[in-house]
Amino acid sequence: MTSGLVTDLHGKLDYSTYLSLRELLSAQRPLSSPQHHDEMLFIIQHQTTELWFKLVIHELRAAMAMVAADQLEPSFKILARVKHIQQQLLGQWSVLATLTPTEYVQFRHVLGPASGIQSHQNRMIEYLLGNREARFLEVFRHEPQIFGALEAALRAPSLYDEFLRHLARRGMAIPPGVLSRDLTKQHEPDEGVLAVFKQIYDDPHKCWDAYEMCEKLVDIDEAAMLWRYRHLKVVQRVIGMKRGTGGTAGAAYLRNIFDRPLFPELWDVRTAVGPEVHPS
């Protein structure tokens, strides 16, 4: 036996208790009868996704507080962690993709109207990152606490808003209309914001922390688009073009949103960076 191994755990905190494993591992309750083998996969896929979502929210809120306090550099490690969580979430789709249409159709009926569109954590992440689709709030009206939290996030600055405000406090020419806009509405690409980012990218050493922050945001935006694209392909693979259980158009809905950037000027600046080239 390993020297020093703790074996007397009576009345002491152990691994299972610390992690609430009894509750966690009893939370998988398939509804198919007789139980379909693959329903367990379906449940665990979504439960683990929600756990990672919880951590993303935790990290984003911390990063946003740092940016609001003009502390960009401490936020970099947190935003890098968010990117790695996104990569983990992206990889998980390959597990669900092992579910065939023949298998899924045998237990899909037990879901009723339950759908991923009802994930309040996913919606919270979208709002924190600036995807302001207010129409989805109604999905959560039957849960007042969740509805209130989402509505508050919808009305508050997003991570991108906080960064633009930070740049304005540093004296950069973020247009006043961008800073005072209705936060419940989607941010629209702005030439003034693009001009500020072009200045940052054309001379990154002048404000390296802002330059680095821009790249951290692009990492997150790109990962979000890749996750949505993988979601689309798995849905197409498993249910084809059927409507979603929650009433959405399923794959057709996902196709319309997967390539929508959260931080549009950070993509547009890639075309604008450098000296203007005139055709000869």
RASULPE-V262609 format. One record per residue. N is the residue number from 1. PHI is phi in radians with two decimals (999 if undefined). Layout:
# RASULPE-V262609
N;PHI
N;PHI
This chain:
# RASULPE-V262609
1;999
2;-1.05
3;-1.12
4;1.50
5;-1.10
6;-1.39
7;-2.03
8;-1.61
9;-1.92
10;-1.08
11;1.29
12;-2.03
13;-1.22
14;-2.02
15;-0.98
16;-1.09
17;-1.20
18;-1.01
19;-1.62
20;0.92
21;-1.16
22;-1.04
23;-1.26
24;-1.11
25;-1.44
26;-1.78
27;-1.56
28;-1.71
29;-2.22
30;-1.03
31;-1.83
32;-1.19
33;-2.49
34;-1.12
35;-1.06
36;-1.42
37;-0.93
38;-1.49
39;-1.17
40;-1.07
41;-0.99
42;-1.06
43;-1.17
44;-1.14
45;-0.95
46;-1.35
47;-1.16
48;-1.17
49;-1.04
50;-1.15
51;-1.12
52;-1.15
53;-1.01
54;-1.04
55;-1.22
56;-1.02
57;-1.06
58;-0.99
59;-1.28
60;-1.10
61;-1.09
62;-1.14
63;-1.11
64;-1.10
65;-1.12
66;-1.16
67;-1.12
68;-1.09
69;-1.64
70;1.07
71;-2.02
72;-1.18
73;-1.02
74;-1.09
75;-1.35
76;-1.11
77;-1.11
78;-1.15
79;-1.18
80;-1.12
81;-1.13
82;-1.01
83;-1.05
84;-1.18
85;-1.12
86;-1.05
87;-1.15
88;-1.08
89;-1.12
90;-1.10
91;-1.13
92;-1.10
93;-1.05
94;-1.14
95;-1.25
96;-1.14
97;-1.15
98;-1.33
99;-1.43
100;-1.55
101;-1.00
102;-1.09
103;-1.27
104;-1.14
105;-1.12
106;-1.34
107;-2.29
108;-1.02
109;-1.09
110;-1.27
111;-1.26
112;1.02
113;-1.53
114;-1.09
115;-2.72
116;-1.07
117;-1.10
118;-1.61
119;-1.27
120;-1.23
121;-1.25
122;-1.08
123;-1.14
124;-1.08
125;-1.05
126;-1.02
127;-1.18
128;-1.11
129;-1.54
130;1.86
131;-1.45
132;-1.66
133;-1.57
134;-1.15
135;-1.06
136;-1.34
137;-1.00
138;-1.05
139;-1.06
140;-1.88
141;-1.10
142;-1.31
143;-2.12
144;-0.94
145;-1.15
146;-1.16
147;-1.00
148;-1.10
149;-1.14
150;-1.20
151;-1.10
152;-1.10
153;-1.15
154;-1.10
155;-1.58
156;-1.75
157;-1.06
158;-1.44
159;-1.00
160;-1.14
161;-1.01
162;-1.08
163;-1.17
164;-1.11
165;-1.13
166;-1.05
167;-1.08
168;-1.11
169;-1.16
170;-1.49
171;1.62
172;-1.39
173;-1.45
174;-1.20
175;-1.02
176;-0.97
177;-1.11
178;-1.23
179;-1.28
180;-1.86
181;-1.15
182;-1.23
183;-1.21
184;-1.38
185;-1.75
186;-1.13
187;-1.15
188;-1.79
189;-0.94
190;-2.27
191;-1.13
192;-1.15
193;-1.12
194;-1.02
195;-1.10
196;-1.13
197;-1.14
198;-1.09
199;-1.06
200;-1.12
201;-1.32
202;-1.28
203;-2.49
204;-1.08
205;-1.22
206;-1.26
207;-2.60
208;-1.05
209;-1.13
210;-1.17
211;-1.06
212;-1.11
213;-1.09
214;-0.98
215;-1.20
216;-1.09
217;-1.17
218;-1.13
219;-0.95
220;-1.20
221;-1.12
222;-1.09
223;-1.11
224;-1.14
225;-1.18
226;-1.12
227;-1.11
228;-1.14
229;-1.14
230;-1.13
231;-1.01
232;-0.98
233;-1.19
234;-1.19
235;-1.07
236;-1.06
237;-1.21
238;-1.62
239;-2.16
240;1.15
241;-1.85
242;-1.11
243;-1.20
244;-1.25
245;-1.12
246;-1.55
247;1.72
248;-1.36
249;-1.40
250;1.16
251;-1.06
252;-1.10
253;-1.13
254;-1.12
255;-1.12
256;-1.32
257;-2.01
258;-1.16
259;-1.81
260;-1.52
261;-1.26
262;-1.48
263;-2.18
264;-1.05
265;-1.16
266;-1.28
267;-1.56
268;-1.11
269;-1.13
270;-1.16
271;-1.38
272;-1.44
273;-1.10
274;1.61
275;-1.18
276;-1.20
277;-1.82
278;-1.83
279;-1.09
280;-1.43
